[in-house]
Amino acid sequence: MDPDAGRHTRPRPPLATAGPGGPGGGDRPAARTYVAASRLHGRGVFAAEPIPAGEVVERCPVLRVPAAQRRHIDATIVDEYYFEWDGDAGIALGHGSLYNHSDTPSAEYLKDTSADVLTVLALTDIAAAEEITFHYSGPEALRTPPL
């Protein structure tokens, strides 16, 4: 008997990968980003190559933690790294939960809670070795004029 049978009720779309055949043609995640020490806070996510505005930086599968279990992770350091995910907690895998906040971000995140995927998009041209940031309140915060 498959121990994972029935655990996921929705089919999951494949995530983009890169290999000898380019995007979608290999078996390892695309390496557009890396994690390193940040001047902003602890560690951050940096561009491994130039990333033009409008391009996908990273697609991150999300581990959904049911609302009833959130209190367990709220008592740990993981509390600082998860996203609000339709009442549940969403831990973005890949580098998704390691991006730092900025009021003038170079990227934004888009949540697909039905597929449990977080997509990071470049808002500006991002230079190689530049730290990639987004606004923790999400894309809506950037479009809402201050009071």
C-alpha positions as CSV (number, residue, x, y, z in Angstrom):
1,M,0.0,0.0,0.0
2,D,1.3,3.5,-0.9
3,P,1.7,5.5,2.3
4,D,1.2,8.7,0.4
5,A,-2.0,7.6,-1.3
6,G,-4.8,10.0,-0.8
7,R,-2.7,12.7,0.9
8,H,-2.9,15.2,-1.9
9,T,-6.4,15.8,-3.2
10,R,-5.4,18.1,-6.1
11,P,-3.0,17.2,-8.9
12,R,0.2,19.2,-8.7
13,P,1.6,20.9,-11.9
14,P,5.3,20.1,-12.7
15,L,7.7,22.8,-11.6
16,A,10.1,24.3,-14.2
17,T,13.5,22.6,-14.2
18,A,16.7,23.2,-16.1
19,G,19.3,20.9,-17.4
20,P,21.2,20.1,-20.6
21,G,18.1,20.9,-22.6
22,G,17.4,24.2,-20.9
23,P,14.2,25.1,-19.0
24,G,12.0,22.0,-18.7
25,G,14.7,19.8,-20.2
26,G,16.6,18.5,-17.2
27,D,16.1,17.0,-13.8
28,R,17.5,19.7,-11.5
29,P,16.0,23.0,-10.4
30,A,16.9,26.1,-12.4
31,A,19.7,27.9,-10.5
32,R,18.8,31.5,-11.0
33,T,19.2,32.2,-7.3
34,Y,21.4,31.3,-4.4
35,V,21.4,32.0,-0.6
36,A,24.1,34.1,1.0
37,A,24.8,36.5,4.0
38,S,22.6,39.6,3.6
39,R,23.3,43.2,4.7
40,L,19.5,43.5,5.3
41,H,19.0,40.6,7.7
42,G,20.8,37.3,8.3
43,R,20.6,35.5,5.0
44,G,19.0,36.5,1.8
45,V,18.3,35.3,-1.8
46,F,20.6,36.6,-4.5
47,A,20.5,36.5,-8.3
48,A,23.0,34.0,-9.8
49,E,22.6,35.7,-13.2
50,P,21.0,38.9,-14.5
51,I,17.2,38.6,-14.4
52,P,15.2,41.0,-16.5
53,A,12.0,42.7,-15.2
54,G,8.9,40.7,-15.7
55,E,10.7,37.3,-15.7
56,V,10.0,34.5,-13.3
57,V,12.8,34.3,-10.7
58,E,11.6,31.1,-9.1
59,R,8.6,28.8,-8.8
60,C,8.4,27.3,-5.3
61,P,6.3,24.4,-4.3
62,V,4.5,25.1,-1.0
63,L,4.2,22.8,1.9
64,R,0.7,23.6,3.4
65,V,0.4,23.3,7.2
66,P,-3.2,23.0,8.2
67,A,-4.6,25.9,10.4
68,A,-5.1,23.4,13.3
69,Q,-1.3,22.8,13.4
70,R,-0.1,26.4,13.0
71,R,0.2,26.8,16.8
72,H,3.0,24.2,16.7
73,I,5.1,26.1,14.2
74,D,4.2,29.5,15.7
75,A,6.3,28.4,18.7
76,T,9.4,27.8,16.6
77,I,11.7,29.8,14.3
78,V,9.6,28.6,11.4
79,D,7.0,31.2,12.5
80,E,9.2,33.9,10.8
81,Y,9.3,32.1,7.4
82,Y,5.8,31.0,6.4
83,F,3.2,32.7,4.3
84,E,-0.5,33.1,5.1
85,W,-2.1,30.5,2.9
86,D,-5.9,30.6,2.8
87,G,-6.1,30.3,6.6
88,D,-3.3,27.7,6.7
89,A,0.4,28.3,6.8
90,G,2.4,27.9,3.6
91,I,6.1,27.1,3.7
92,A,7.6,27.9,0.4
93,L,10.3,25.4,-0.6
94,G,13.3,26.2,-2.8
95,H,14.5,29.6,-1.7
96,G,10.9,31.0,-1.4
97,S,10.8,31.4,2.4
98,L,14.2,33.1,2.6
99,Y,13.6,36.3,0.6
100,N,14.0,39.5,2.7
101,H,11.6,42.4,2.9
102,S,12.0,45.8,1.3
103,D,9.7,48.8,1.0
104,T,11.3,49.1,-2.5
105,P,11.4,45.5,-3.7
106,S,13.0,44.1,-6.8
107,A,10.5,41.3,-7.0
108,E,6.9,40.3,-6.0
109,Y,5.4,37.0,-5.1
110,L,2.2,35.6,-6.5
111,K,0.4,32.9,-4.5
112,D,-1.5,30.0,-6.3
113,T,-3.1,28.4,-3.3
114,S,-5.1,26.0,-5.4
115,A,-1.9,24.5,-6.8
116,D,0.3,25.2,-3.7
117,V,2.9,27.2,-5.7
118,L,4.5,30.5,-4.9
119,T,5.9,32.3,-8.0
120,V,8.5,35.1,-7.6
121,L,8.5,37.6,-10.4
122,A,11.1,40.3,-11.1
123,L,9.7,43.8,-10.8
124,T,12.9,45.5,-11.9
125,D,16.0,44.3,-13.8
126,I,18.1,42.4,-11.2
127,A,21.8,42.3,-11.6
128,A,23.9,39.2,-10.9
129,A,24.9,39.0,-7.2
130,E,22.1,41.5,-6.3
131,E,19.9,40.6,-3.4
132,I,16.3,39.9,-4.4
133,T,13.7,41.3,-2.1
134,F,9.9,41.5,-2.0
135,H,7.3,43.3,0.2
136,Y,6.1,40.9,2.9
137,S,2.6,42.3,2.7
138,G,2.4,41.1,-0.9
139,P,1.8,42.7,-4.3
140,E,-1.3,44.5,-3.1
141,A,0.7,46.6,-0.7
142,L,2.7,48.1,-3.5
143,R,-0.5,49.1,-5.4
144,T,-2.3,50.6,-2.4
145,P,-1.7,54.3,-2.1
146,P,-0.7,55.5,1.4
147,L,-3.4,57.2,3.5
